[in-house]
Amino acid sequence: MDEPLKHLMQELGNAINESLSESDRIAEAIGEIKKAGYDVFLVLEATIGFNRRDEDAEDETESIEVIEEEEPQPPPVQKFETTGKMRFTSQDHRFLRALKIAVDEEK
């Protein structure tokens, strides 16, 4: 990463920290939590992405996007349905019995 970009990123971080520390609303909320008898630790995480634009790009405005990270969502539960019947050989039955797995046999 080049030095000018590092400097700009540092300036952005400083601006975000300054905004948070000067926010009356945040200070009031933290004050209420402290009054309730709790210590407060505020940790905010932001992902900031940078893409170098093409020199030929028509849009000359600089944009910086701040993306809030979301809590990871659990994967969707997969449901399986049987679509038919299985036939086990005598070897299959012996193997399953050796594993102490009972197989219901239809007559």
Biopython code that builds the backbone (N, CA, C, O; Angstrom):
import numpy as np
from Bio.PDB.StructureBuilder import StructureBuilder

atoms = [
    (1, "MET", "N", (0.855, -1.170, 0.000)),
    (1, "MET", "CA", (0.000, 0.000, 0.000)),
    (1, "MET", "C", (0.901, 1.234, 0.000)),
    (1, "MET", "O", (1.875, 1.303, 0.750)),
    (2, "ASP", "N", (0.570, 2.193, -0.837)),
    (2, "ASP", "CA", (1.430, 3.363, -0.944)),
    (2, "ASP", "C", (1.197, 4.332, 0.225)),
    (2, "ASP", "O", (0.139, 4.331, 0.855)),
    (3, "GLU", "N", (2.195, 5.139, 0.488)),
    (3, "GLU", "CA", (2.180, 6.050, 1.643)),
    (3, "GLU", "C", (1.029, 7.057, 1.612)),
    (3, "GLU", "O", (0.404, 7.275, 2.650)),
    (4, "PRO", "N", (0.720, 7.681, 0.470)),
    (4, "PRO", "CA", (-0.413, 8.623, 0.476)),
    (4, "PRO", "C", (-1.729, 7.955, 0.889)),
    (4, "PRO", "O", (-2.530, 8.552, 1.608)),
    (5, "LEU", "N", (-1.950, 6.716, 0.435)),
    (5, "LEU", "CA", (-3.177, 6.005, 0.808)),
    (5, "LEU", "C", (-3.164, 5.682, 2.297)),
    (5, "LEU", "O", (-4.193, 5.802, 2.962)),
    (6, "LYS", "N", (-2.014, 5.276, 2.830)),
    (6, "LYS", "CA", (-1.916, 5.011, 4.270)),
    (6, "LYS", "C", (-2.259, 6.267, 5.071)),
    (6, "LYS", "O", (-2.965, 6.203, 6.078)),
    (7, "HIS", "N", (-1.753, 7.398, 4.611)),
    (7, "HIS", "CA", (-2.029, 8.670, 5.304)),
    (7, "HIS", "C", (-3.519, 8.998, 5.251)),
    (7, "HIS", "O", (-4.098, 9.421, 6.251)),
    (8, "LEU", "N", (-4.143, 8.804, 4.084)),
    (8, "LEU", "CA", (-5.578, 9.071, 3.949)),
    (8, "LEU", "C", (-6.403, 8.142, 4.831)),
    (8, "LEU", "O", (-7.400, 8.559, 5.419)),
    (9, "MET", "N", (-5.985, 6.883, 4.921)),
    (9, "MET", "CA", (-6.699, 5.933, 5.778)),
    (9, "MET", "C", (-6.569, 6.339, 7.245)),
    (9, "MET", "O", (-7.534, 6.243, 8.002)),
    (10, "GLN", "N", (-5.389, 6.788, 7.645)),
    (10, "GLN", "CA", (-5.186, 7.248, 9.020)),
    (10, "GLN", "C", (-6.070, 8.457, 9.316)),
    (10, "GLN", "O", (-6.649, 8.561, 10.397)),
    (11, "GLU", "N", (-6.169, 9.365, 8.355)),
    (11, "GLU", "CA", (-7.028, 10.538, 8.525)),
    (11, "GLU", "C", (-8.498, 10.126, 8.671)),
    (11, "GLU", "O", (-9.229, 10.691, 9.483)),
    (12, "LEU", "N", (-8.914, 9.155, 7.891)),
    (12, "LEU", "CA", (-10.291, 8.657, 8.000)),
    (12, "LEU", "C", (-10.529, 8.051, 9.374)),
    (12, "LEU", "O", (-11.556, 8.318, 9.998)),
    (13, "GLY", "N", (-9.596, 7.241, 9.852)),
    (13, "GLY", "CA", (-9.716, 6.653, 11.187)),
    (13, "GLY", "C", (-9.794, 7.718, 12.269)),
    (13, "GLY", "O", (-10.598, 7.614, 13.195)),
    (14, "ASN", "N", (-8.961, 8.738, 12.152)),
    (14, "ASN", "CA", (-8.989, 9.836, 13.127)),
    (14, "ASN", "C", (-10.323, 10.568, 13.087)),
    (14, "ASN", "O", (-10.867, 10.930, 14.131)),
    (15, "ALA", "N", (-10.851, 10.786, 11.889)),
    (15, "ALA", "CA", (-12.137, 11.482, 11.763)),
    (15, "ALA", "C", (-13.263, 10.670, 12.387)),
    (15, "ALA", "O", (-14.140, 11.232, 13.044)),
    (16, "ILE", "N", (-13.249, 9.350, 12.188)),
    (16, "ILE", "CA", (-14.279, 8.493, 12.781)),
    (16, "ILE", "C", (-14.170, 8.508, 14.299)),
    (16, "ILE", "O", (-15.180, 8.654, 14.987)),
    (17, "ASN", "N", (-12.962, 8.359, 14.830)),
    (17, "ASN", "CA", (-12.764, 8.386, 16.288)),
    (17, "ASN", "C", (-13.196, 9.714, 16.884)),
    (17, "ASN", "O", (-13.831, 9.754, 17.938)),
    (18, "GLU", "N", (-12.849, 10.801, 16.204)),
    (18, "GLU", "CA", (-13.212, 12.130, 16.701)),
    (18, "GLU", "C", (-14.729, 12.308, 16.709)),
    (18, "GLU", "O", (-15.288, 12.867, 17.652)),
    (19, "SER", "N", (-15.390, 11.832, 15.658)),
    (19, "SER", "CA", (-16.851, 11.935, 15.588)),
    (19, "SER", "C", (-17.513, 11.178, 16.731)),
    (19, "SER", "O", (-18.462, 11.668, 17.343)),
    (20, "LEU", "N", (-17.008, 9.984, 17.013)),
    (20, "LEU", "CA", (-17.583, 9.177, 18.082)),
    (20, "LEU", "C", (-17.341, 9.801, 19.447)),
    (20, "LEU", "O", (-18.235, 9.830, 20.293)),
    (21, "SER", "N", (-16.131, 10.299, 19.657)),
    (21, "SER", "CA", (-15.812, 10.846, 20.974)),
    (21, "SER", "C", (-16.537, 12.158, 21.241)),
    (21, "SER", "O", (-16.746, 12.521, 22.398)),
    (22, "GLU", "N", (-16.926, 12.878, 20.184)),
    (22, "GLU", "CA", (-17.627, 14.142, 20.361)),
    (22, "GLU", "C", (-19.145, 13.997, 20.319)),
    (22, "GLU", "O", (-19.859, 14.993, 20.443)),
    (23, "SER", "N", (-19.644, 12.796, 20.150)),
    (23, "SER", "CA", (-21.081, 12.588, 20.033)),
    (23, "SER", "C", (-21.745, 12.662, 21.411)),
    (23, "SER", "O", (-21.456, 11.860, 22.299)),
    (24, "ASP", "N", (-22.641, 13.642, 21.569)),
    (24, "ASP", "CA", (-23.371, 13.779, 22.830)),
    (24, "ASP", "C", (-24.278, 12.582, 23.070)),
    (24, "ASP", "O", (-24.430, 12.134, 24.206)),
    (25, "ARG", "N", (-24.871, 12.072, 22.022)),
    (25, "ARG", "CA", (-25.790, 10.944, 22.143)),
    (25, "ARG", "C", (-25.059, 9.697, 22.654)),
    (25, "ARG", "O", (-25.560, 8.993, 23.530)),
    (26, "ILE", "N", (-23.875, 9.432, 22.100)),
    (26, "ILE", "CA", (-23.090, 8.287, 22.564)),
    (26, "ILE", "C", (-22.654, 8.496, 24.005)),
    (26, "ILE", "O", (-22.720, 7.572, 24.817)),
    (27, "ALA", "N", (-22.210, 9.702, 24.325)),
    (27, "ALA", "CA", (-21.771, 10.002, 25.699)),
    (27, "ALA", "C", (-22.914, 9.808, 26.689)),
    (27, "ALA", "O", (-22.705, 9.281, 27.781)),
    (28, "GLU", "N", (-24.129, 10.234, 26.314)),
    (28, "GLU", "CA", (-25.281, 10.066, 27.194)),
    (28, "GLU", "C", (-25.601, 8.586, 27.409)),
    (28, "GLU", "O", (-25.865, 8.163, 28.535)),
    (29, "ALA", "N", (-25.577, 7.813, 26.347)),
    (29, "ALA", "CA", (-25.874, 6.385, 26.456)),
    (29, "ALA", "C", (-24.849, 5.680, 27.334)),
    (29, "ALA", "O", (-25.209, 4.847, 28.165)),
    (30, "ILE", "N", (-23.581, 6.010, 27.152)),
    (30, "ILE", "CA", (-22.526, 5.414, 27.985)),
    (30, "ILE", "C", (-22.693, 5.851, 29.432)),
    (30, "ILE", "O", (-22.494, 5.055, 30.349)),
    (31, "GLY", "N", (-23.059, 7.119, 29.644)),
    (31, "GLY", "CA", (-23.290, 7.623, 30.997)),
    (31, "GLY", "C", (-24.411, 6.872, 31.699)),
    (31, "GLY", "O", (-24.300, 6.572, 32.888)),
    (32, "GLU", "N", (-25.485, 6.566, 30.988)),
    (32, "GLU", "CA", (-26.605, 5.819, 31.569)),
    (32, "GLU", "C", (-26.176, 4.405, 31.960)),
    (32, "GLU", "O", (-26.583, 3.890, 33.002)),
    (33, "ILE", "N", (-25.365, 3.794, 31.131)),
    (33, "ILE", "CA", (-24.881, 2.445, 31.444)),
    (33, "ILE", "C", (-23.997, 2.475, 32.678)),
    (33, "ILE", "O", (-24.083, 1.589, 33.529)),
    (34, "LYS", "N", (-23.144, 3.495, 32.780)),
    (34, "LYS", "CA", (-22.274, 3.624, 33.959)),
    (34, "LYS", "C", (-23.094, 3.883, 35.216)),
    (34, "LYS", "O", (-22.782, 3.354, 36.283)),
    (35, "LYS", "N", (-24.152, 4.704, 35.093)),
    (35, "LYS", "CA", (-25.024, 4.963, 36.240)),
    (35, "LYS", "C", (-25.687, 3.683, 36.729)),
    (35, "LYS", "O", (-25.969, 3.539, 37.919)),
    (36, "ALA", "N", (-25.936, 2.752, 35.809)),
    (36, "ALA", "CA", (-26.561, 1.482, 36.164)),
    (36, "ALA", "C", (-25.557, 0.529, 36.810)),
    (36, "ALA", "O", (-25.915, -0.587, 37.188)),
    (37, "GLY", "N", (-24.290, 0.968, 36.938)),
    (37, "GLY", "CA", (-23.296, 0.166, 37.636)),
    (37, "GLY", "C", (-22.430, -0.717, 36.760)),
    (37, "GLY", "O", (-21.840, -1.682, 37.247)),
    (38, "TYR", "N", (-22.346, -0.409, 35.495)),
    (38, "TYR", "CA", (-21.545, -1.230, 34.575)),
    (38, "TYR", "C", (-20.372, -0.429, 34.025)),
    (38, "TYR", "O", (-20.452, 0.790, 33.872)),
    (39, "ASP", "N", (-19.287, -1.131, 33.730)),
    (39, "ASP", "CA", (-18.188, -0.542, 32.971)),
    (39, "ASP", "C", (-18.522, -0.700, 31.500)),
    (39, "ASP", "O", (-19.185, -1.658, 31.104)),
    (40, "VAL", "N", (-18.062, 0.240, 30.697)),
    (40, "VAL", "CA", (-18.391, 0.216, 29.279)),
    (40, "VAL", "C", (-17.115, 0.106, 28.454)),
    (40, "VAL", "O", (-16.157, 0.849, 28.665)),
    (41, "PHE", "N", (-17.118, -0.827, 27.517)),
    (41, "PHE", "CA", (-16.042, -0.962, 26.551)),
    (41, "PHE", "C", (-16.691, -0.887, 25.180)),
    (41, "PHE", "O", (-17.509, -1.737, 24.828)),
    (42, "LEU", "N", (-16.338, 0.106, 24.425)),
    (42, "LEU", "CA", (-16.939, 0.303, 23.109)),
    (42, "LEU", "C", (-15.915, -0.053, 22.034)),
    (42, "LEU", "O", (-14.880, 0.600, 21.903)),
    (43, "VAL", "N", (-16.218, -1.087, 21.277)),
    (43, "VAL", "CA", (-15.353, -1.503, 20.182)),
    (43, "VAL", "C", (-16.204, -1.542, 18.921)),
    (43, "VAL", "O", (-17.168, -2.303, 18.842)),
    (44, "LEU", "N", (-15.855, -0.737, 17.954)),
    (44, "LEU", "CA", (-16.569, -0.718, 16.683)),
    (44, "LEU", "C", (-15.635, -1.232, 15.609)),
    (44, "LEU", "O", (-14.437, -0.949, 15.618)),
    (45, "GLU", "N", (-16.195, -1.989, 14.687)),
    (45, "GLU", "CA", (-15.387, -2.556, 13.620)),
    (45, "GLU", "C", (-15.977, -2.123, 12.293)),
    (45, "GLU", "O", (-17.186, -2.221, 12.083)),
    (46, "ALA", "N", (-15.141, -1.652, 11.411)),
    (46, "ALA", "CA", (-15.599, -1.237, 10.092)),
    (46, "ALA", "C", (-14.668, -1.827, 9.047)),
    (46, "ALA", "O", (-13.460, -1.936, 9.257)),
    (47, "THR", "N", (-15.239, -2.196, 7.943)),
    (47, "THR", "CA", (-14.446, -2.639, 6.809)),
    (47, "THR", "C", (-14.511, -1.545, 5.769)),
    (47, "THR", "O", (-15.592, -1.128, 5.356)),
    (48, "ILE", "N", (-13.366, -1.091, 5.355)),
    (48, "ILE", "CA", (-13.299, -0.006, 4.380)),
    (48, "ILE", "C", (-12.604, -0.551, 3.147)),
    (48, "ILE", "O", (-11.473, -1.032, 3.222)),
    (49, "GLY", "N", (-13.276, -0.475, 2.027)),
    (49, "GLY", "CA", (-12.709, -1.002, 0.789)),
    (49, "GLY", "C", (-12.260, 0.119, -0.127)),
    (49, "GLY", "O", (-12.900, 1.169, -0.197)),
    (50, "PHE", "N", (-11.175, -0.102, -0.820)),
    (50, "PHE", "CA", (-10.659, 0.864, -1.777)),
    (50, "PHE", "C", (-10.467, 0.170, -3.113)),
    (50, "PHE", "O", (-9.910, -0.927, -3.171)),
    (51, "ASN", "N", (-10.917, 0.791, -4.170)),
    (51, "ASN", "CA", (-10.667, 0.311, -5.523)),
    (51, "ASN", "C", (-10.045, 1.446, -6.301)),
    (51, "ASN", "O", (-10.570, 2.560, -6.310)),
    (52, "ARG", "N", (-8.935, 1.175, -6.952)),
    (52, "ARG", "CA", (-8.317, 2.204, -7.789)),
    (52, "ARG", "C", (-9.153, 2.336, -9.050)),
    (52, "ARG", "O", (-9.472, 1.348, -9.711)),
    (53, "ARG", "N", (-9.501, 3.574, -9.369)),
    (53, "ARG", "CA", (-10.278, 3.832, -10.573)),
    (53, "ARG", "C", (-9.360, 3.893, -11.773)),
    (53, "ARG", "O", (-8.167, 4.171, -11.651)),
    (54, "ASP", "N", (-9.935, 3.628, -12.938)),
    (54, "ASP", "CA", (-9.187, 3.794, -14.182)),
    (54, "ASP", "C", (-8.910, 5.266, -14.397)),
    (54, "ASP", "O", (-9.699, 6.116, -13.984)),
    (55, "GLU", "N", (-7.803, 5.573, -15.036)),
    (55, "GLU", "CA", (-7.463, 6.968, -15.336)),
    (55, "GLU", "C", (-8.478, 7.591, -16.284)),
    (55, "GLU", "O", (-8.690, 8.803, -16.248)),
    (56, "ASP", "N", (-9.111, 6.779, -17.133)),
    (56, "ASP", "CA", (-10.062, 7.280, -18.119)),
    (56, "ASP", "C", (-11.459, 7.471, -17.541)),
    (56, "ASP", "O", (-12.355, 7.931, -18.250)),
    (57, "ALA", "N", (-11.663, 7.134, -16.290)),
    (57, "ALA", "CA", (-13.010, 7.139, -15.722)),
    (57, "ALA", "C", (-13.627, 8.523, -15.826)),
    (57, "ALA", "O", (-12.964, 9.534, -15.598)),
    (58, "GLU", "N", (-14.916, 8.551, -16.176)),
    (58, "GLU", "CA", (-15.622, 9.819, -16.304)),
    (58, "GLU", "C", (-15.924, 10.419, -14.944)),
    (58, "GLU", "O", (-15.886, 11.638, -14.782)),
    (59, "ASP", "N", (-16.221, 9.580, -13.968)),
    (59, "ASP", "CA", (-16.585, 10.050, -12.634)),
    (59, "ASP", "C", (-15.338, 10.459, -11.887)),
    (59, "ASP", "O", (-14.506, 9.611, -11.562)),
    (60, "GLU", "N", (-15.191, 11.741, -11.609)),
    (60, "GLU", "CA", (-13.991, 12.248, -10.950)),
    (60, "GLU", "C", (-14.156, 12.375, -9.437)),
    (60, "GLU", "O", (-13.220, 12.813, -8.769)),
    (61, "THR", "N", (-15.307, 12.008, -8.871)),
    (61, "THR", "CA", (-15.498, 12.135, -7.436)),
    (61, "THR", "C", (-14.881, 10.947, -6.726)),
    (61, "THR", "O", (-14.948, 9.818, -7.213)),
    (62, "GLU", "N", (-14.283, 11.202, -5.580)),
    (62, "GLU", "CA", (-13.667, 10.156, -4.762)),
    (62, "GLU", "C", (-14.743, 9.598, -3.848)),
    (62, "GLU", "O", (-15.516, 10.362, -3.270)),
    (63, "SER", "N", (-14.807, 8.304, -3.710)),
    (63, "SER", "CA", (-15.794, 7.720, -2.809)),
    (63, "SER", "C", (-15.125, 6.703, -1.913)),
    (63, "SER", "O", (-14.280, 5.919, -2.346)),
    (64, "ILE", "N", (-15.518, 6.735, -0.665)),
    (64, "ILE", "CA", (-15.045, 5.771, 0.322)),
    (64, "ILE", "C", (-16.286, 5.171, 0.952)),
    (64, "ILE", "O", (-17.148, 5.893, 1.454)),
    (65, "GLU", "N", (-16.373, 3.878, 0.925)),
    (65, "GLU", "CA", (-17.551, 3.196, 1.445)),
    (65, "GLU", "C", (-17.203, 2.541, 2.766)),
    (65, "GLU", "O", (-16.225, 1.798, 2.856)),
    (66, "VAL", "N", (-17.993, 2.808, 3.789)),
    (66, "VAL", "CA", (-17.823, 2.163, 5.081)),
    (66, "VAL", "C", (-18.888, 1.096, 5.177)),
    (66, "VAL", "O", (-20.080, 1.385, 5.081)),
    (67, "ILE", "N", (-18.459, -0.130, 5.364)),
    (67, "ILE", "CA", (-19.379, -1.258, 5.407)),
    (67, "ILE", "C", (-19.369, -1.822, 6.815)),
    (67, "ILE", "O", (-18.317, -2.192, 7.336)),
    (68, "GLU", "N", (-20.535, -1.886, 7.425)),
    (68, "GLU", "CA", (-20.623, -2.483, 8.755)),
    (68, "GLU", "C", (-20.652, -3.989, 8.602)),
    (68, "GLU", "O", (-21.369, -4.527, 7.758)),
    (69, "GLU", "N", (-19.872, -4.659, 9.420)),
    (69, "GLU", "CA", (-19.867, -6.108, 9.371)),
    (69, "GLU", "C", (-21.052, -6.635, 10.156)),
    (69, "GLU", "O", (-21.361, -6.151, 11.245)),
    (70, "GLU", "N", (-21.703, -7.624, 9.594)),
    (70, "GLU", "CA", (-22.849, -8.224, 10.250)),
    (70, "GLU", "C", (-22.436, -9.501, 10.946)),
    (70, "GLU", "O", (-21.433, -10.127, 10.603)),
    (71, "GLU", "N", (-23.234, -9.872, 11.931)),
    (71, "GLU", "CA", (-22.994, -11.136, 12.625)),
    (71, "GLU", "C", (-23.138, -12.267, 11.617)),
    (71, "GLU", "O", (-24.062, -12.244, 10.803)),
    (72, "PRO", "N", (-22.253, -13.251, 11.649)),
    (72, "PRO", "CA", (-22.409, -14.368, 10.719)),
    (72, "PRO", "C", (-23.713, -15.115, 10.990)),
    (72, "PRO", "O", (-24.064, -15.387, 12.138)),
    (73, "GLN", "N", (-24.412, -15.437, 9.921)),
    (73, "GLN", "CA", (-25.679, -16.145, 10.038)),
    (73, "GLN", "C", (-25.413, -17.643, 9.950)),
    (73, "GLN", "O", (-24.545, -18.077, 9.192)),
    (74, "PRO", "N", (-26.161, -18.442, 10.726)),
    (74, "PRO", "CA", (-25.974, -19.893, 10.629)),
    (74, "PRO", "C", (-26.443, -20.376, 9.258)),
    (74, "PRO", "O", (-27.351, -19.792, 8.666)),
    (75, "PRO", "N", (-25.824, -21.436, 8.760)),
    (75, "PRO", "CA", (-26.250, -21.936, 7.455)),
    (75, "PRO", "C", (-27.681, -22.457, 7.530)),
    (75, "PRO", "O", (-28.121, -22.920, 8.582)),
    (76, "PRO", "N", (-28.407, -22.382, 6.421)),
    (76, "PRO", "CA", (-29.793, -22.865, 6.446)),
    (76, "PRO", "C", (-29.827, -24.362, 6.730)),
    (76, "PRO", "O", (-28.946, -25.121, 6.325)),
    (77, "VAL", "N", (-30.875, -24.754, 7.438)),
    (77, "VAL", "CA", (-31.042, -26.162, 7.781)),
    (77, "VAL", "C", (-31.514, -26.904, 6.536)),
    (77, "VAL", "O", (-32.487, -26.515, 5.890)),
    (78, "GLN", "N", (-30.810, -27.964, 6.219)),
    (78, "GLN", "CA", (-31.192, -28.747, 5.059)),
    (78, "GLN", "C", (-32.154, -29.846, 5.490)),
    (78, "GLN", "O", (-31.952, -30.504, 6.511)),
    (79, "LYS", "N", (-33.193, -30.030, 4.703)),
    (79, "LYS", "CA", (-34.156, -31.076, 4.985)),
    (79, "LYS", "C", (-34.042, -32.132, 3.910)),
    (79, "LYS", "O", (-33.951, -31.822, 2.722)),
    (80, "PHE", "N", (-34.047, -33.363, 4.332)),
    (80, "PHE", "CA", (-33.947, -34.471, 3.400)),
    (80, "PHE", "C", (-35.214, -35.301, 3.483)),
    (80, "PHE", "O", (-35.738, -35.565, 4.565)),
    (81, "GLU", "N", (-35.680, -35.696, 2.348)),
    (81, "GLU", "CA", (-36.849, -36.564, 2.296)),
    (81, "GLU", "C", (-36.472, -37.817, 1.519)),
    (81, "GLU", "O", (-35.718, -37.764, 0.547)),
    (82, "THR", "N", (-37.011, -38.943, 1.968)),
    (82, "THR", "CA", (-36.756, -40.174, 1.232)),
    (82, "THR", "C", (-37.653, -40.213, 0.014)),
    (82, "THR", "O", (-38.801, -39.769, 0.045)),
    (83, "THR", "N", (-37.116, -40.741, -1.031)),
    (83, "THR", "CA", (-37.891, -40.807, -2.272)),
    (83, "THR", "C", (-38.173, -42.243, -2.690)),
    (83, "THR", "O", (-38.830, -42.479, -3.704)),
    (84, "GLY", "N", (-37.692, -43.179, -1.931)),
    (84, "GLY", "CA", (-37.912, -44.565, -2.308)),
    (84, "GLY", "C", (-37.489, -45.491, -1.183)),
    (84, "GLY", "O", (-37.238, -45.059, -0.058)),
    (85, "LYS", "N", (-37.416, -46.770, -1.509)),
    (85, "LYS", "CA", (-37.025, -47.770, -0.523)),
    (85, "LYS", "C", (-35.641, -48.284, -0.858)),
    (85, "LYS", "O", (-35.216, -48.266, -2.013)),
    (86, "MET", "N", (-34.948, -48.741, 0.167)),
    (86, "MET", "CA", (-33.630, -49.318, -0.047)),
    (86, "MET", "C", (-33.690, -50.809, 0.228)),
    (86, "MET", "O", (-34.444, -51.272, 1.084)),
    (87, "ARG", "N", (-32.907, -51.527, -0.491)),
    (87, "ARG", "CA", (-32.798, -52.964, -0.246)),
    (87, "ARG", "C", (-31.394, -53.236, 0.264)),
    (87, "ARG", "O", (-30.401, -52.813, -0.327)),
    (88, "PHE", "N", (-31.340, -53.953, 1.376)),
    (88, "PHE", "CA", (-30.057, -54.301, 1.956)),
    (88, "PHE", "C", (-29.718, -55.748, 1.636)),
    (88, "PHE", "O", (-30.582, -56.625, 1.651)),
    (89, "THR", "N", (-28.464, -55.974, 1.351)),
    (89, "THR", "CA", (-28.005, -57.346, 1.155)),
    (89, "THR", "C", (-27.722, -57.956, 2.523)),
    (89, "THR", "O", (-27.746, -57.257, 3.536)),
    (90, "SER", "N", (-27.457, -59.251, 2.550)),
    (90, "SER", "CA", (-27.118, -59.901, 3.820)),
    (90, "SER", "C", (-25.822, -59.324, 4.389)),
    (90, "SER", "O", (-25.655, -59.250, 5.606)),
    (91, "GLN", "N", (-24.906, -58.915, 3.510)),
    (91, "GLN", "CA", (-23.680, -58.286, 3.989)),
    (91, "GLN", "C", (-23.976, -56.939, 4.634)),
    (91, "GLN", "O", (-23.374, -56.592, 5.650)),
    (92, "ASP", "N", (-24.897, -56.180, 4.052)),
    (92, "ASP", "CA", (-25.300, -54.899, 4.638)),
    (92, "ASP", "C", (-25.852, -55.112, 6.041)),
    (92, "ASP", "O", (-25.498, -54.390, 6.974)),
    (93, "HIS", "N", (-26.733, -56.122, 6.186)),
    (93, "HIS", "CA", (-27.323, -56.415, 7.501)),
    (93, "HIS", "C", (-26.253, -56.792, 8.514)),
    (93, "HIS", "O", (-26.280, -56.317, 9.649)),
    (94, "ARG", "N", (-25.309, -57.642, 8.117)),
    (94, "ARG", "CA", (-24.233, -58.034, 9.039)),
    (94, "ARG", "C", (-23.402, -56.828, 9.456)),
    (94, "ARG", "O", (-23.059, -56.667, 10.627)),
    (95, "PHE", "N", (-23.089, -55.998, 8.495)),
    (95, "PHE", "CA", (-22.286, -54.810, 8.785)),
    (95, "PHE", "C", (-23.012, -53.890, 9.759)),
    (95, "PHE", "O", (-22.425, -53.436, 10.741)),
    (96, "LEU", "N", (-24.277, -53.617, 9.494)),
    (96, "LEU", "CA", (-25.056, -52.743, 10.378)),
    (96, "LEU", "C", (-25.214, -53.345, 11.766)),
    (96, "LEU", "O", (-25.135, -52.623, 12.760)),
    (97, "ARG", "N", (-25.437, -54.668, 11.855)),
    (97, "ARG", "CA", (-25.525, -55.317, 13.174)),
    (97, "ARG", "C", (-24.205, -55.208, 13.911)),
    (97, "ARG", "O", (-24.202, -55.018, 15.128)),
    (98, "ALA", "N", (-23.073, -55.324, 13.207)),
    (98, "ALA", "CA", (-21.760, -55.188, 13.842)),
    (98, "ALA", "C", (-21.585, -53.793, 14.430)),
    (98, "ALA", "O", (-20.892, -53.620, 15.433)),
    (99, "LEU", "N", (-22.209, -52.808, 13.811)),
    (99, "LEU", "CA", (-22.169, -51.431, 14.328)),
    (99, "LEU", "C", (-23.278, -51.163, 15.332)),
    (99, "LEU", "O", (-23.442, -50.041, 15.811)),
    (100, "LYS", "N", (-24.040, -52.212, 15.647)),
    (100, "LYS", "CA", (-25.164, -52.119, 16.581)),
    (100, "LYS", "C", (-26.239, -51.155, 16.073)),
    (100, "LYS", "O", (-26.822, -50.383, 16.834)),
    (101, "ILE", "N", (-26.478, -51.227, 14.773)),
    (101, "ILE", "CA", (-27.537, -50.451, 14.150)),
    (101, "ILE", "C", (-28.650, -51.396, 13.749)),
    (101, "ILE", "O", (-28.435, -52.350, 13.002)),
    (102, "ALA", "N", (-29.849, -51.118, 14.257)),
    (102, "ALA", "CA", (-30.986, -51.960, 13.951)),
    (102, "ALA", "C", (-31.641, -51.462, 12.669)),
    (102, "ALA", "O", (-31.759, -50.258, 12.442)),
    (103, "VAL", "N", (-32.061, -52.399, 11.845)),
    (103, "VAL", "CA", (-32.736, -52.057, 10.602)),
    (103, "VAL", "C", (-34.117, -52.710, 10.665)),
    (103, "VAL", "O", (-34.249, -53.921, 10.843)),
    (104, "ASP", "N", (-35.146, -51.860, 10.512)),
    (104, "ASP", "CA", (-36.516, -52.369, 10.461)),
    (104, "ASP", "C", (-36.727, -53.029, 9.110)),
    (104, "ASP", "O", (-36.475, -52.430, 8.065)),
    (105, "GLU", "N", (-37.184, -54.246, 9.145)),
    (105, "GLU", "CA", (-37.440, -54.952, 7.904)),
    (105, "GLU", "C", (-38.924, -54.974, 7.639)),
    (105, "GLU", "O", (-39.716, -55.310, 8.520)),
    (106, "GLU", "N", (-39.307, -54.615, 6.421)),
    (106, "GLU", "CA", (-40.721, -54.692, 6.042)),
    (106, "GLU", "C", (-40.959, -56.064, 5.460)),
    (106, "GLU", "O", (-40.105, -56.617, 4.766)),
    (107, "LYS", "N", (-42.134, -56.612, 5.749)),
    (107, "LYS", "CA", (-42.447, -57.947, 5.229)),
    (107, "LYS", "C", (-43.461, -57.869, 4.147)),
    (107, "LYS", "O", (-43.848, -58.895, 3.588)),
]
sb = StructureBuilder()
sb.init_structure("model")
sb.init_model(0)
sb.init_chain("A")
sb.init_seg("    ")
for serial, (resi, resn, name, xyz) in enumerate(atoms, 1):
    if name == "N":
        sb.init_residue(resn, " ", resi, " ")
    sb.init_atom(name, np.array(xyz, "f"), 0.0, 1.0, " ", f" {name:<3s}", serial, name[0])
structure = sb.get_structure()
